[in-house]
Amino acid sequence: MVSTESVLTFAAMSLLVIVIPGPSVLFVVGRALAHGRRTALATVLGNVIGCYALVIAVAWGLGALVESSVALFMGVKLAGAAYLVYLGVQAFRHRREMRVANMEAPAGERRGDLRSILDGILVGVTNPKGIVFFAAVLPQFVDHSVGHVPVQMMVLGLVPITIGLVTDTLWGLGASAARSWFARSDRRLSMVGGAGGLAMIGLGVTVAATGRAD
């Protein structure tokens, strides 16, 4: 249904957009620094689910509505930005609770995986970069002559989702490895937890301050 040429071209364009760190990448890195590898990977999973929800929304017309409405677009963007700031403030406030001993704590004592996935979903589905990309770029690669347009979009949408899953996972693993080095000292671990929190706060402010001006 979707031609190989369309898939490859869309994949190349998706890669160019994804390799430029945006809200999703910076959020994953911030979570890796603040909470470690397990939370970072759970966040990546949630984020790709949230991003694919955008694909589904675009495929069935909702994404175009969000992108075309300034008020609705701003509402979605500001909601995501506010949540990023909230998570950053929480991470910064609890930075002194991070201890080397806690790195070896049982999985049940870490931040819940389900909560981390839900956090990732919310950030993914309110990502302005994702909304604009899927609403403005994805429809251009659909062949209307063969019909089943929503299905074509959902199939094509798997391409950037897969690329994002791989690249975000690598970012998360890299950041968590750096965190492990800092974990040799309680003080350094506290500092990196605070840095992760500040990174998320800065990201939230950046998301709120940039984007559409119309």
The 8 nearest C-alpha neighbors of each residue, nearest first, counted from 0:
[[1, 2, 151, 145, 147, 142, 146, 150],
 [2, 0, 151, 3, 5, 6, 142, 141],
 [3, 1, 5, 4, 0, 6, 142, 7],
 [2, 4, 6, 5, 7, 1, 8, 0],
 [3, 5, 7, 2, 6, 8, 9, 1],
 [6, 4, 8, 2, 3, 7, 9, 140],
 [5, 7, 3, 9, 4, 8, 10, 2],
 [8, 6, 10, 4, 9, 5, 3, 11],
 [9, 7, 11, 5, 10, 6, 4, 12],
 [8, 10, 12, 6, 11, 7, 5, 13],
 [11, 9, 7, 13, 8, 12, 6, 158],
 [12, 10, 8, 14, 9, 13, 7, 15],
 [11, 13, 9, 15, 14, 10, 8, 16],
 [14, 12, 10, 16, 15, 11, 159, 9],
 [13, 15, 17, 11, 16, 12, 18, 10],
 [14, 16, 12, 13, 18, 17, 11, 19],
 [15, 17, 13, 14, 18, 19, 12, 132],
 [18, 16, 14, 19, 15, 13, 163, 20],
 [17, 19, 15, 16, 14, 20, 166, 13],
 [18, 20, 17, 16, 21, 15, 14, 24],
 [21, 19, 24, 18, 25, 17, 22, 23],
 [20, 22, 24, 23, 25, 19, 128, 17],
 [21, 23, 25, 24, 26, 126, 202, 20],
 [22, 24, 26, 21, 25, 27, 123, 46],
 [25, 23, 27, 26, 20, 21, 22, 167],
 [24, 26, 28, 22, 27, 23, 29, 21],
 [25, 27, 29, 23, 24, 28, 22, 30],
 [26, 28, 30, 24, 29, 25, 39, 171],
 [29, 27, 31, 25, 26, 30, 171, 174],
 [28, 30, 195, 26, 32, 27, 31, 199],
 [29, 31, 33, 27, 32, 28, 39, 34],
 [32, 30, 35, 39, 175, 28, 34, 29],
 [33, 31, 195, 29, 30, 178, 192, 34],
 [32, 34, 192, 195, 30, 31, 29, 35],
 [35, 33, 31, 30, 32, 38, 36, 192],
 [36, 34, 31, 175, 38, 37, 32, 39],
 [35, 37, 39, 175, 38, 31, 40, 172],
 [38, 36, 40, 39, 35, 41, 112, 34],
 [37, 39, 41, 40, 36, 35, 34, 42],
 [38, 40, 31, 36, 42, 37, 30, 41],
 [39, 41, 43, 42, 37, 38, 36, 44],
 [42, 40, 38, 44, 116, 43, 39, 115],
 [41, 43, 119, 39, 116, 45, 115, 40],
 [44, 42, 40, 46, 41, 45, 39, 167],
 [45, 43, 41, 42, 46, 47, 116, 40],
 [46, 44, 116, 119, 120, 42, 48, 43],
 [45, 47, 119, 123, 120, 43, 49, 48],
 [48, 46, 50, 49, 44, 45, 160, 51],
 [49, 47, 45, 51, 46, 50, 120, 52],
 [48, 50, 120, 123, 124, 46, 52, 47],
 [51, 49, 123, 47, 53, 52, 124, 48],
 [50, 52, 54, 53, 48, 49, 47, 55],
 [51, 53, 49, 55, 50, 54, 56, 48],
 [54, 52, 56, 50, 51, 55, 124, 57],
 [55, 53, 51, 57, 52, 56, 156, 58],
 [56, 54, 58, 52, 53, 57, 153, 59],
 [55, 57, 61, 53, 62, 59, 54, 58],
 [58, 56, 62, 60, 54, 59, 55, 61],
 [57, 59, 149, 55, 56, 152, 60, 54],
 [60, 58, 56, 57, 61, 149, 55, 62],
 [59, 61, 57, 63, 62, 58, 56, 64],
 [62, 60, 56, 64, 63, 57, 59, 65],
 [61, 63, 57, 56, 65, 64, 60, 134],
 [62, 64, 66, 61, 65, 134, 60, 67],
 [63, 65, 61, 67, 62, 66, 68, 60],
 [66, 64, 62, 72, 68, 63, 67, 71],
 [65, 67, 63, 64, 68, 72, 62, 131],
 [68, 66, 64, 65, 63, 69, 72, 71],
 [69, 67, 71, 65, 70, 66, 72, 64],
 [68, 70, 72, 71, 73, 67, 213, 66],
 [71, 69, 73, 72, 68, 74, 65, 75],
 [70, 72, 74, 68, 73, 69, 65, 75],
 [71, 73, 69, 65, 75, 74, 70, 66],
 [74, 72, 76, 70, 71, 75, 77, 69],
 [73, 75, 71, 77, 72, 76, 78, 70],
 [74, 76, 78, 72, 73, 77, 125, 71],
 [75, 77, 73, 79, 74, 78, 127, 125],
 [78, 76, 80, 74, 79, 207, 75, 73],
 [79, 77, 75, 81, 80, 76, 74, 82],
 [78, 80, 125, 82, 76, 77, 81, 122],
 [79, 81, 203, 77, 83, 82, 78, 207],
 [82, 80, 84, 78, 83, 79, 77, 85],
 [81, 83, 85, 79, 84, 80, 86, 78],
 [82, 84, 203, 80, 86, 85, 81, 199],
 [83, 85, 200, 87, 203, 81, 82, 86],
 [86, 84, 82, 88, 87, 83, 81, 89],
 [87, 85, 89, 83, 84, 88, 90, 82],
 [86, 88, 196, 199, 200, 84, 90, 85],
 [87, 89, 91, 85, 90, 86, 92, 84],
 [88, 90, 86, 92, 87, 91, 85, 93],
 [89, 91, 196, 87, 93, 88, 92, 94],
 [92, 90, 193, 196, 88, 94, 89, 93],
 [93, 91, 89, 90, 94, 88, 95, 193],
 [92, 94, 90, 96, 91, 95, 89, 97],
 [93, 95, 189, 192, 91, 193, 96, 92],
 [96, 94, 189, 97, 93, 92, 98, 192],
 [97, 95, 94, 93, 98, 189, 92, 101],
 [96, 98, 95, 189, 94, 188, 101, 99],
 [99, 97, 185, 101, 100, 96, 188, 102],
 [98, 100, 102, 101, 182, 185, 183, 184],
 [101, 99, 98, 102, 103, 104, 97, 185],
 [100, 102, 104, 103, 98, 99, 97, 109],
 [103, 101, 100, 99, 104, 98, 182, 97],
 [102, 104, 101, 100, 105, 99, 106, 98],
 [103, 105, 101, 102, 108, 106, 100, 109],
 [106, 104, 107, 108, 103, 109, 101, 102],
 [105, 107, 108, 109, 104, 110, 111, 103],
 [106, 108, 105, 109, 111, 110, 104, 112],
 [109, 107, 106, 105, 104, 110, 111, 101],
 [110, 108, 106, 107, 111, 105, 104, 34],
 [109, 111, 112, 108, 38, 115, 114, 34],
 [112, 110, 114, 113, 109, 115, 107, 108],
 [111, 113, 115, 114, 41, 116, 110, 38],
 [112, 114, 116, 115, 111, 117, 41, 118],
 [115, 113, 117, 111, 112, 116, 118, 110],
 [114, 116, 118, 112, 42, 113, 117, 41],
 [117, 115, 45, 42, 113, 119, 41, 118],
 [116, 118, 120, 114, 119, 115, 45, 113],
 [119, 117, 115, 121, 116, 120, 114, 122],
 [120, 118, 45, 46, 42, 116, 122, 117],
 [121, 119, 49, 45, 46, 117, 123, 118],
 [120, 122, 118, 124, 123, 119, 125, 117],
 [121, 123, 119, 125, 120, 124, 79, 126],
 [124, 122, 49, 46, 50, 120, 126, 121],
 [123, 125, 49, 121, 50, 122, 126, 53],
 [126, 124, 79, 122, 123, 75, 76, 127],
 [125, 127, 123, 129, 128, 124, 122, 130],
 [128, 126, 130, 129, 76, 125, 131, 210],
 [129, 127, 131, 126, 130, 132, 21, 22],
 [128, 130, 132, 126, 127, 131, 133, 50],
 [131, 129, 127, 133, 128, 132, 134, 126],
 [130, 132, 134, 128, 129, 135, 133, 127],
 [133, 131, 129, 136, 135, 130, 134, 128],
 [132, 134, 137, 130, 136, 131, 135, 129],
 [133, 135, 131, 63, 132, 62, 57, 130],
 [136, 134, 132, 131, 133, 137, 138, 139],
 [137, 135, 132, 133, 139, 138, 134, 140],
 [136, 138, 133, 139, 140, 135, 134, 152],
 [139, 137, 140, 141, 136, 135, 134, 152],
 [140, 138, 137, 136, 141, 135, 142, 9],
 [141, 139, 138, 137, 5, 142, 9, 136],
 [140, 142, 138, 139, 143, 151, 148, 152],
 [141, 143, 144, 145, 140, 146, 1, 148],
 [144, 142, 146, 145, 141, 148, 147, 151],
 [143, 145, 142, 146, 141, 148, 147, 0],
 [146, 144, 143, 142, 147, 0, 148, 1],
 [145, 147, 143, 148, 144, 142, 151, 0],
 [148, 146, 150, 149, 151, 145, 143, 0],
 [147, 149, 151, 146, 150, 152, 143, 141],
 [150, 148, 58, 152, 151, 147, 59, 153],
 [149, 151, 153, 152, 147, 148, 154, 58],
 [152, 150, 148, 154, 149, 153, 155, 1],
 [153, 151, 155, 149, 150, 154, 58, 156],
 [152, 154, 156, 150, 151, 155, 149, 54],
 [155, 153, 151, 156, 152, 157, 150, 158],
 [156, 154, 152, 157, 153, 158, 151, 6],
 [155, 157, 153, 158, 154, 54, 152, 159],
 [156, 158, 160, 155, 154, 159, 161, 153],
 [157, 159, 156, 161, 160, 155, 10, 162],
 [160, 158, 162, 161, 13, 157, 163, 156],
 [159, 161, 157, 163, 158, 162, 47, 164],
 [162, 160, 164, 158, 163, 159, 157, 165],
 [161, 163, 159, 165, 164, 160, 166, 158],
 [162, 164, 160, 166, 161, 165, 167, 159],
 [163, 165, 161, 167, 162, 166, 168, 160],
 [164, 166, 168, 162, 163, 167, 169, 161],
 [165, 167, 169, 163, 168, 164, 162, 170],
 [168, 166, 170, 169, 164, 163, 165, 24],
 [169, 167, 171, 165, 166, 170, 164, 172],
 [168, 170, 166, 172, 167, 171, 173, 165],
 [171, 169, 167, 173, 168, 172, 174, 166],
 [172, 170, 168, 174, 169, 173, 28, 39],
 [171, 173, 169, 175, 174, 170, 168, 176],
 [174, 172, 176, 170, 171, 175, 169, 177],
 [173, 175, 177, 171, 176, 172, 28, 31],
 [174, 176, 178, 31, 36, 172, 35, 177],
 [177, 175, 179, 173, 178, 174, 172, 180],
 [178, 176, 174, 180, 175, 179, 173, 181],
 [177, 179, 175, 181, 176, 180, 32, 182],
 [178, 180, 182, 176, 177, 181, 175, 183],
 [181, 179, 177, 182, 178, 183, 176, 184],
 [180, 182, 178, 187, 188, 179, 183, 184],
 [183, 181, 179, 188, 184, 180, 99, 178],
 [182, 184, 181, 180, 99, 185, 179, 188],
 [183, 185, 182, 187, 186, 188, 181, 99],
 [186, 184, 188, 98, 187, 99, 189, 182],
 [185, 187, 189, 184, 188, 190, 95, 98],
 [188, 186, 190, 184, 181, 189, 185, 191],
 [187, 189, 182, 185, 191, 181, 190, 186],
 [190, 188, 94, 186, 192, 95, 187, 191],
 [189, 191, 187, 193, 188, 192, 194, 186],
 [190, 192, 194, 188, 193, 189, 32, 195],
 [193, 191, 33, 94, 189, 195, 194, 190],
 [192, 194, 91, 196, 190, 94, 191, 195],
 [195, 193, 191, 197, 196, 192, 198, 190],
 [196, 194, 29, 33, 198, 32, 192, 193],
 [195, 197, 87, 91, 90, 193, 199, 194],
 [196, 198, 200, 194, 199, 195, 87, 201],
 [199, 197, 195, 201, 196, 200, 29, 194],
 [198, 200, 87, 202, 196, 197, 201, 83],
 [201, 199, 84, 87, 197, 203, 202, 198],
 [202, 200, 198, 204, 199, 203, 197, 205],
 [203, 201, 199, 205, 200, 204, 198, 206],
 [202, 204, 80, 83, 84, 200, 206, 205],
 [203, 205, 207, 201, 202, 206, 208, 200],
 [206, 204, 202, 208, 207, 203, 209, 201],
 [205, 207, 203, 204, 209, 208, 80, 202],
 [208, 206, 204, 205, 80, 77, 209, 203],
 [209, 207, 205, 206, 204, 210, 203, 77],
 [210, 208, 206, 207, 205, 211, 212, 204],
 [211, 209, 212, 208, 127, 206, 207, 128],
 [212, 210, 213, 209, 69, 73, 72, 127],
 [211, 213, 210, 209, 69, 208, 73, 72],
 [212, 211, 69, 210, 68, 70, 73, 67]]
